[in-house]
Amino acid sequence: MSNDAKTKEKVRIAVFFSLCILLVVGIFVSIGSGTVSLSVSETWAALLGEADADTDRIVNLIRLPRTIVTVLVGANLALAGCNLQGVLHNPLADPGIIGVSAGAGLFAMVIMLLFPEQSAMVPLAAFVGAVLSTGIVFFLAWEKGINPLRMILAGVAVATFFGGGMAALNVFYSDRIQGTVMWMAGGFQGRSWGHVEMLLPYSAIGIIGTILCARSLNALQLGDELAKSLGVRVMRMRTILIFLSALLAAVSVSVAGMLGFVGLIGTDIKGVCRYMQNEVKAKLVAFEQGGFRGDYSVGLAETYKLLVRNLPQKDATQEAGVYNIIGASAWRYRMASDIWEVKSLLGEALGLRCNACLCCDTSVDELQAIGKAQVNIVLGNEGLAAAQYLEEKFGTPYVYAVPYGYSGTVSFLEQVGAAVGKALEPIVLMRIKMKEKGMSMLSMFAMMGGSKPRQAAVKGDYDLVQGVSTFLAQAGITVTHKMCAHSLKAITEPAADVEAYAEEGEWLQEIRELRDKLLFADDVALTQADASNMKVLISAPFMNGVVATHLPFMGEKGADFCWNKSRVIIKSKV
């Protein structure tokens, strides 16, 4: 071996061990960082079983399995992509090119939408779907072995077919899709040792198999003829590598969800849209809000403004009794149910009809006709800027009122009625006010007989926190903590008593210190809260993957739900 070859070998070995060290350091940083910061000594003590109960639970039950799953999924997808890039001679090839993601997504959605009670079967269903889609691609691409070109074409066709299936499910079960949003986005939140046990054997097979095929994969990079001359059975090796890629990708998708592949970074989105606009009939809109410029509330505000600035037609004529909804987001827990309740109330109480709902179950045609609305209804603070722009462009007034609680619902209906010049249906108004009166009477009774003050904490998006807190106060429950799940950058004139936390550890510490309270919050907060609190899930993130679409939080039915949960604690204190 020449001196240059020896030097290169030493460099490769040094790089390999350096990367191993960085991996170990990254694992320790991942375990020690988070909502509760842990030192290296505390982390090491927890790994050795010598730490206190809380630290041991954080490290060994929450962070360690999540970190292991992250490492395994990252390794699996990296190897799967490497194999496919070598086999297909495409530097941007990824597991999605052979239909793995689409197959997994379709089968997972079938379980989540049609059989929500079987949500524990989602990983297995995703795995079966991924393997099935890969098998179909194999069948279509086989021509005395695997042909790379046929493989790509077959993968695209199968992915499109399964993608159409997912789109069909979204259309036919639009009221249930909220439960699939988090899984479709992908992530590692809530991953446990059970997921590690599921990943480990398949990952071991895929990783070891890929390592054993490494030399053959390198030979394939030189072309089929040269690889054959080196003794590689090209067709057999290509089949093995594709199978290993499918295995690695399938098990990763089944556990982590629909993780996206970043093939290009720093793309000129506006330039691409300008270039492609002449090639397609659809209106192309460039959205360039970077994910690190702010949280999701800022992104929502920018999205609403982008849509109303680019899609509405200028010659729209206003129609009496028509309204738009601005501020609906899939991130909000049970938003589809809330929109259904709002539409039902406006139809029953005022005889109004919805044109477009940004952005929940609406179409491009409806967005283009957004200027025909008599009033725009803003259901989230993030939609105010968009509503103000539409008022300037079309002269359409807007109402910013979020109907939480009975009095909030009445106020909401009255404001909308005033904007369109209609009086509320007396029967509807009387029905809601009678419920509000009944709530007040029970609250008064509890106040006279109660021995302890009734207190609550609320955590969620800004409007949810404000609305639910006001409703609880009317029920005689003091809200001690109003905790906003995002920053207040996109919120116009936020209330002074709403707390926004820069670090997760800050609100987590507050949650853990709560005792004997009624806690309205997300799954993460509820799992960390003391058992003495009465817990109600009202906001994202939610880990169970199933959304009760018939139980809104807004409007009359939302007030019914929150009141039924709240009066339990009121009666228990009497």
C-alpha positions in Angstrom: 0.0 0.0 0.0 1.4 3.4 -1.0 2.0 6.2 1.4 -1.0 8.2 -0.1 -3.3 5.2 0.3 -2.1 4.7 3.9 -2.7 8.4 4.7 -6.2 8.3 3.2 -7.0 5.1 5.2 -5.8 6.9 8.4 -8.0 9.9 7.6 -11.0 7.7 7.0 -10.5 5.9 10.3 -10.0 9.3 12.1 -13.2 10.7 10.6 -15.1 7.6 11.5 -14.1 7.7 15.2 -14.6 11.4 15.3 -18.2 11.0 14.0 -18.7 8.2 16.6 -17.6 10.6 19.4 -19.9 13.3 18.0 -22.8 10.9 18.0 -22.2 10.0 21.7 -21.9 13.7 22.6 -25.1 14.4 20.6 -27.0 11.7 22.5 -25.9 13.1 25.8 -26.8 16.6 24.7 -30.2 15.4 23.6 -30.9 13.6 26.8 -29.7 16.4 29.0 -31.4 19.3 27.0 -35.0 20.1 27.0 -37.7 21.4 29.2 -35.6 20.5 32.3 -31.9 20.9 31.8 -29.7 18.2 33.2 -25.9 18.2 33.7 -23.7 15.4 32.4 -23.3 14.0 35.9 -27.1 13.9 36.4 -27.6 12.3 33.0 -24.9 9.7 33.7 -26.3 9.0 37.2 -29.8 8.5 35.7 -28.4 6.1 33.0 -26.7 4.1 35.8 -29.9 4.0 37.9 -28.5 6.2 40.7 -30.6 9.4 40.2 -33.7 10.6 42.0 -37.1 9.4 40.8 -38.0 12.5 38.8 -34.7 12.6 36.9 -34.8 8.9 36.3 -38.3 9.2 34.8 -37.3 12.1 32.6 -34.1 10.4 31.3 -35.1 6.7 31.1 -38.8 6.9 30.3 -39.1 10.0 28.1 -35.8 11.3 26.6 -33.7 8.1 26.2 -36.2 6.1 24.2 -37.0 9.2 22.1 -33.3 9.8 21.4 -32.7 6.1 20.5 -35.7 6.2 18.1 -34.4 9.4 16.6 -30.9 8.0 16.0 -32.3 4.7 14.5 -34.8 6.5 12.2 -32.1 8.9 11.1 -29.7 6.1 10.4 -32.4 4.1 8.6 -33.5 6.9 6.3 -29.9 7.9 5.6 -29.0 4.4 4.6 -32.2 3.9 2.6 -31.5 7.1 0.7 -27.9 6.1 0.2 -28.9 2.7 -1.2 -31.5 4.2 -3.6 -29.2 7.0 -4.8 -26.6 4.3 -5.7 -29.0 1.9 -7.3 -31.1 4.4 -9.2 -28.1 6.7 -10.1 -30.1 9.7 -8.8 -28.5 12.0 -6.2 -31.9 13.2 -5.0 -33.5 9.8 -4.7 -35.3 9.1 -1.3 -37.6 6.4 0.1 -40.6 8.2 -1.1 -39.6 7.6 -4.7 -40.6 3.9 -4.4 -43.9 4.7 -2.8 -43.1 3.8 0.8 -44.3 7.0 2.4 -47.5 7.1 0.3 -48.3 3.4 1.1 -47.7 3.9 4.8 -49.7 7.1 4.9 -52.7 5.6 3.2 -52.9 2.6 5.5 -52.3 4.7 8.6 -55.1 7.1 7.6 -57.5 4.2 7.1 -57.0 3.1 10.7 -57.1 6.7 12.1 -60.2 7.7 10.2 -62.2 4.6 9.8 -61.2 2.7 12.9 -60.1 5.3 15.5 -60.6 2.9 18.4 -57.7 0.8 16.9 -55.3 3.7 17.0 -52.6 1.4 18.6 -52.5 -0.4 15.3 -51.3 2.7 13.3 -47.6 1.7 13.3 -48.3 -1.8 12.1 -50.8 -0.6 9.5 -48.2 1.9 8.2 -45.6 -0.8 8.0 -47.9 -3.1 6.1 -48.8 -0.3 3.7 -45.2 0.6 3.1 -44.2 -3.0 2.4 -47.2 -3.5 0.1 -46.5 -0.4 -2.0 -42.9 -1.6 -2.4 -44.0 -5.0 -3.5 -46.3 -3.4 -6.1 -43.4 -1.3 -7.4 -41.2 -4.4 -7.6 -43.8 -6.2 -9.6 -44.2 -3.2 -12.0 -40.5 -2.6 -12.4 -39.4 -6.2 -12.9 -37.9 -6.9 -16.3 -35.5 -9.8 -15.9 -34.5 -8.0 -12.8 -35.0 -4.4 -11.4 -34.7 -1.8 -14.1 -33.8 1.6 -12.5 -35.8 3.7 -15.0 -38.9 1.4 -14.6 -38.4 1.5 -10.8 -38.6 5.3 -10.8 -41.6 5.4 -13.1 -43.4 2.7 -11.2 -42.6 4.4 -7.9 -44.1 7.7 -9.0 -47.2 5.9 -10.3 -47.7 4.0 -7.1 -47.1 7.0 -4.9 -49.6 9.0 -7.0 -52.2 6.2 -6.7 -51.8 5.9 -2.9 -51.7 9.7 -2.6 -55.0 9.8 -4.4 -56.4 7.4 -1.9 -55.3 9.7 0.9 -56.9 12.7 -0.8 -60.1 10.7 -1.2 -60.1 9.9 2.5 -59.6 13.6 3.3 -62.6 14.5 1.2 -64.9 11.8 2.4 -63.9 12.2 6.1 -63.0 15.9 6.2 -64.5 16.2 9.7 -62.1 13.6 11.1 -58.8 14.6 9.6 -57.5 16.6 12.5 -56.4 13.3 14.2 -54.1 12.5 11.3 -52.4 15.9 11.0 -49.7 15.3 13.6 -48.8 11.9 12.3 -48.7 13.1 8.7 -46.3 15.9 9.7 -44.0 13.3 11.3 -42.1 13.6 14.6 -40.7 11.9 17.6 -42.9 13.3 20.4 -44.2 10.7 22.8 -42.0 7.8 21.4 -41.4 5.1 24.0 -39.4 1.9 24.6 -42.2 0.1 22.8 -41.2 1.9 19.6 -37.5 1.1 20.2 -38.4 -2.6 20.5 -40.3 -2.3 17.2 -37.5 -0.5 15.4 -34.5 -2.4 16.7 -34.8 -5.8 15.0 -35.7 -4.4 11.6 -33.1 -1.7 11.8 -30.5 -4.2 12.7 -31.3 -6.4 9.7 -31.3 -3.3 7.3 -28.1 -1.8 8.7 -26.1 -5.0 8.8 -27.4 -6.0 5.4 -26.4 -2.6 4.0 -22.9 -2.8 5.5 -22.4 -6.3 4.0 -23.4 -4.9 0.6 -21.3 -1.7 0.9 -18.6 -2.9 -1.5 -21.1 -4.0 -4.1 -22.9 -0.7 -3.8 -19.7 1.2 -4.5 -19.2 -1.0 -7.5 -22.6 -0.1 -8.8 -21.6 3.6 -8.8 -19.2 2.7 -11.6 -21.9 1.4 -13.9 -23.4 -2.0 -14.5 -20.8 -3.3 -17.0 -17.8 -2.4 -14.8 -19.6 -3.8 -11.7 -20.1 -7.1 -13.5 -16.5 -7.2 -14.4 -15.7 -6.8 -10.7 -17.8 -9.9 -9.9 -21.0 -8.2 -8.8 -24.3 -9.8 -9.7 -26.0 -6.5 -10.6 -29.6 -7.6 -10.8 -29.5 -9.6 -7.6 -27.6 -6.9 -5.7 -29.9 -4.2 -6.9 -32.9 -6.2 -5.8 -31.4 -6.8 -2.3 -30.5 -3.1 -1.9 -33.9 -1.9 -2.8 -35.5 -4.4 -0.5 -33.2 -3.2 2.4 -34.2 0.4 1.6 -37.8 -0.4 1.7 -37.4 -2.3 5.0 -35.5 0.6 6.6 -37.9 3.3 5.3 -41.0 1.3 6.1 -40.2 0.7 9.7 -39.1 4.3 10.2 -42.2 5.8 8.6 -44.4 3.4 10.7 -42.9 4.8 13.9 -42.0 8.4 13.1 -44.8 9.3 10.6 -44.5 11.0 7.3 -41.0 12.6 7.6 -40.2 14.7 4.6 -37.0 14.6 2.6 -35.0 17.8 2.1 -33.4 17.6 -1.3 -32.7 21.2 -2.0 -31.9 24.0 0.4 -32.1 27.7 -0.4 -34.3 27.3 -3.4 -35.6 30.5 -5.0 -39.3 29.8 -4.5 -40.5 33.0 -6.2 -38.2 32.4 -9.1 -39.5 28.8 -9.5 -43.1 30.0 -9.4 -42.4 32.7 -12.0 -40.7 30.1 -14.2 -43.5 27.5 -13.9 -46.4 29.8 -14.1 -46.5 29.8 -17.9 -46.4 26.0 -17.8 -49.4 25.4 -15.5 -53.0 26.7 -15.4 -53.1 26.9 -11.6 -52.2 30.0 -9.7 -48.8 29.6 -8.1 -48.2 31.4 -4.9 -44.7 31.6 -3.3 -44.7 31.4 0.5 -41.2 32.1 1.9 -41.9 32.4 5.7 -38.8 30.7 7.2 -39.5 28.3 10.0 -36.9 29.9 12.3 -38.3 33.4 12.0 -41.0 32.8 14.5 -43.4 30.1 15.8 -46.5 28.7 14.1 -48.7 31.7 15.0 -46.5 34.0 12.9 -46.6 31.5 10.1 -50.4 31.4 10.2 -50.6 35.2 10.1 -48.3 35.3 7.1 -50.2 32.5 5.3 -53.6 34.2 5.7 -52.1 37.5 4.4 -50.5 35.7 1.4 -53.7 34.0 0.4 -55.9 37.1 0.6 -53.4 39.2 -1.3 -53.0 36.7 -4.2 -56.1 34.7 -4.8 -59.3 36.9 -4.5 -60.7 38.2 -7.8 -61.0 42.0 -7.9 -64.5 42.1 -9.6 -66.4 40.3 -6.9 -69.8 41.6 -5.9 -71.0 41.5 -2.3 -73.9 39.2 -1.6 -76.2 39.6 1.4 -76.1 36.9 4.0 -72.6 35.6 2.9 -69.6 35.5 5.2 -66.0 34.3 5.3 -64.2 32.7 8.3 -60.5 33.7 8.8 -58.3 32.1 11.4 -59.2 28.4 11.3 -56.0 26.3 11.8 -55.6 22.5 11.8 -53.1 23.0 14.7 -56.1 23.9 17.0 -57.5 20.8 18.6 -61.0 20.0 17.2 -61.0 23.1 14.9 -63.1 21.2 12.3 -65.7 20.7 15.0 -65.5 24.3 16.0 -66.1 25.5 12.5 -69.0 23.1 12.1 -70.6 24.6 15.3 -70.0 28.2 14.2 -71.5 27.6 10.8 -74.5 25.8 12.4 -75.1 28.7 14.8 -74.8 31.4 12.2 -77.2 29.5 9.9 -79.8 28.9 12.7 -79.6 32.3 14.4 -79.0 34.6 11.4 -79.7 32.6 8.3 -76.1 33.2 7.0 -74.1 31.1 4.5 -70.3 30.6 4.6 -68.3 31.1 1.4 -64.7 30.4 2.4 -63.0 29.3 5.6 -59.3 30.1 5.9 -57.9 27.5 6.1 -60.3 24.6 6.9 -62.0 22.6 4.2 -62.1 25.3 1.6 -61.3 25.5 -2.2 -59.4 27.8 -4.5 -62.7 28.8 -6.1 -64.1 29.9 -2.7 -60.9 31.8 -2.0 -61.2 33.6 -5.4 -64.7 34.6 -4.5 -63.8 35.8 -1.0 -64.7 39.4 -2.0 -68.5 38.6 -2.3 -68.9 38.2 1.5 -70.9 40.7 3.4 -68.8 40.3 6.5 -65.5 38.5 7.4 -65.5 36.7 10.8 -62.1 36.4 12.5 -61.8 33.4 14.8 -58.1 33.8 15.6 -56.0 36.8 16.3 -53.6 35.7 13.6 -56.3 36.5 11.0 -56.7 40.1 11.8 -54.1 41.4 9.3 -55.8 39.5 6.5 -59.3 40.8 7.5 -58.0 44.4 7.6 -56.5 44.0 4.1 -59.8 42.6 2.8 -61.6 45.6 4.3 -59.3 48.0 2.5 -59.5 46.1 -0.8 -63.2 45.2 -0.9 -64.7 47.4 1.8 -65.8 44.2 3.7 -66.2 44.8 7.4 -64.9 42.2 9.9 -65.9 41.0 13.3 -63.2 39.7 15.6 -65.0 37.7 18.2 -64.3 34.1 19.3 -67.4 32.4 20.7 -66.2 30.6 23.9 -68.8 30.2 26.6 -72.5 31.1 26.6 -72.1 34.8 27.0 -69.2 34.8 24.5 -71.5 33.0 22.0 -74.3 35.5 22.5 -71.9 38.4 22.1 -70.4 36.8 19.0 -73.9 36.3 17.3 -74.9 39.8 18.2 -71.8 41.4 16.7 -72.2 39.4 13.5 -75.9 40.3 13.4 -75.1 44.0 13.8 -72.5 43.8 10.9 -75.1 42.2 8.5 -78.1 44.1 9.8 -80.1 41.1 11.1 -81.7 40.4 14.4 -81.0 37.1 16.2 -83.6 34.3 16.1 -85.4 34.7 19.5 -85.6 31.0 20.1 -81.8 30.5 19.7 -81.0 33.5 21.9 -83.4 32.4 24.6 -82.0 28.8 24.6 -78.4 30.0 25.1 -79.3 32.6 27.7 -81.3 30.0 29.7 -78.2 27.8 29.8 -76.1 30.7 30.9 -78.6 31.5 33.7 -78.5 27.8 34.9 -74.8 27.9 35.0 -74.9 31.1 37.1 -77.4 29.6 39.5 -75.3 26.5 40.1 -72.2 28.6 40.5 -73.9 30.8 43.1 -75.1 27.7 45.0 -71.6 26.3 45.0 -70.2 29.6 46.2 -72.5 29.6 49.2 -71.7 26.0 50.2 -68.1 25.6 49.0 -65.3 25.2 51.6 -62.4 25.8 49.3 -61.8 28.2 46.4 -62.2 26.7 43.0 -59.2 27.4 40.8 -58.1 26.5 37.3 -55.2 26.8 34.9 -55.6 27.1 31.1 -52.9 26.4 28.5 -53.3 26.7 24.7 -53.3 29.2 21.9 -54.1 32.8 22.7 -57.8 33.0 21.8 -58.6 29.7 23.4 -56.9 30.7 26.7 -58.8 34.0 26.7 -62.2 32.5 25.8 -62.0 29.5 28.2 -60.7 31.7 31.0 -63.5 34.2 30.7 -66.1 31.3 30.7 -64.6 29.7 33.8 -64.6 33.1 35.6 -68.3 33.4 34.8 -68.8 29.9 36.3 -67.2 31.1 39.6 -63.8 29.4 38.9 -60.7 31.6 39.4 -58.1 31.2 36.7 -54.7 31.5 38.3 -52.7 30.7 35.2 -53.3 31.8 31.6 -50.5 30.1 29.6 -50.1 30.8 25.9 -48.5 28.0 24.0 -46.8 30.3 21.5 -45.2 33.8 21.5 -47.3 36.9 21.3 -45.4 38.4 18.3 -48.4 38.0 15.9 -51.0 39.0 18.5 -52.5 42.5 18.3 -52.6 44.1 21.8 -52.3 40.9 23.9 -53.9 40.9 27.3 -51.5 41.6 30.1 -52.5 38.6 32.2 -51.7 36.1 29.5 -48.3 34.5 30.1 -46.1 33.5 27.1 -43.0 31.5 27.9 -39.7 31.7 26.0 -38.5 28.4 27.4 -40.5 25.2 27.7 -38.9 24.5 31.0 -40.6 27.6 32.5 -44.2 26.6 31.8 -43.4 23.0 32.6 -42.2 24.0 36.0 -45.4 26.0 36.5 -47.5 23.0 35.4 -45.7 20.6 37.8 -46.3 22.9 40.8 -50.1 23.0 40.3 -52.2 21.1 42.9 -56.0 20.5 43.2 -56.8 22.6 40.1 -59.0 22.2 37.1 -56.4 22.0 34.3 -57.4 22.7 30.7 -54.3 22.1 28.5 -52.5 19.9 26.0 -51.4 16.3 26.3 -47.8 17.2 27.2 -48.9 19.4 30.0 -51.5 17.0 31.3 -49.0 14.1 31.5 -46.6 16.2 33.5 -49.2 17.6 35.9 -49.7 16.3 39.4 -52.4 13.6 39.7 -54.4 15.8 42.2 -55.5 18.1 39.3 -58.6 17.5 37.3 -57.4 17.3 33.7 -59.2 18.2 30.5 -57.6 18.0 27.0 -58.4 21.1 25.0 -55.4 22.0 22.8 -52.5 20.6 20.7 -50.3 18.7 20.8 -52.3 15.6 21.5 -50.7 12.2 21.5 -53.6 9.8 21.2 -54.1 10.6 17.5 -57.9 10.5 17.8 -60.1 13.6 17.8 -63.7 13.6 19.0 -65.1 15.6 16.0 -68.6 15.8 17.6 -67.4 17.8 20.6 -66.4 21.4 19.7 -65.0 24.0 22.2 -66.6 27.0 20.5 -70.2 28.0 20.5 -73.2 26.6 22.4 -72.1 23.0 22.2 -68.5 23.9 23.2 -69.9 25.7 26.2 -71.9 22.6 27.0 -68.8 20.5 26.9 -66.6 22.8 29.0 -69.5 23.4 31.5 -70.0 19.7 32.0 -66.3 19.3 32.8 -66.2 22.3 35.0 -69.3 21.6 37.2 -67.8 18.4 38.3 -65.2 20.3 40.3 -67.9 22.8 41.4 -70.1 20.1 42.9 -67.1 18.4 44.4 -66.3 21.5 46.4 -69.8 22.0 47.8 
